[in-house]
Amino acid sequence: MGTVTINIDDHVEDQFRQAALEVYGARKGYLGQATTDALKNWVEQRKQKKIATRELKRLDEGYHFGKKLYATREELHG
């Protein structure tokens, strides 16, 4: 388990602590659990955004399906 020391705006800290308390209750480690969950969500959102950007780029580039193996529809469906 790692230790991270950060500085954040007092108002944001108060809101975060209140939200963490509502979700996890006043038990030992609630703030660490809330922080871990928030960071995991942030990382996952960034991954999904990167994937979406990559896939949209692929759609814009188009996809080549290769050479037709038949000349008419009848050849394909007999």
Helices and strands as residue ranges (DSSP letters): H 10-24, H 30-61, H 73-77
